[in-house]
C-alpha cells in the first residue's frame, strides 16, 4: 500500500479524535493549556495506534477463511466506518457547550474514538503492508492532529468538528472503494 493511502487512512480514522480534541480546546476558553493538550493528544494517539494492532491480529487469525473475499471485507468495513462517521457528523447538534472531562472520561473518549481504528486494523490484515508502519503512521497522525485540534478549538471554537468528520468518512469510503475496484480489475 502506498504511503499516501496509509496517510489518508490515518487521517480518516483520526477524524473522530480530531473532533473530540477540538471540543477540549474549546473548553480552554481563556488560555491554551499545553499539559491538557498533550494529555488529550497522547491518549488519542496511543489508543489509535493500539486498536489497529488488535484488529490486525484478529483479522490475521481469520485470514485463511476469508482470503477469497478479503477485498469485500475491507470494502465493507471501510464503508461502514466511513458511513457511520458521515451519519454521526450529519446528525450531531450544531452547538453544544463542551466541558473538560477528567482522566477517566478522557480514557473512555480515547477508546470510543478508536473503535473505528480497530475495524480498520481488521481490514489492514488483508492488505500487503507492515502493520508496524501502519500503527506508527496512524498513532503519530492522530497525536499531531489532536494536538492541532485542541489548539484550533481554543482559538476558533467548534466550527471545524463536523467538516473534519465528514471529510474523514468520505476518505475512508473512497479508500474502501479503491481496494474493491482494484481487486475486481476495474482500476
PyMOL commands that set and color helices and strands:
alter all, ss='L'
color gray80, all
select helices_A, chain A and resi 3-26+34-61+63-66+70-91+103-124+131-183
alter helices_A, ss='H'
color red, helices_A
deselect
rebuild
show_as cartoon
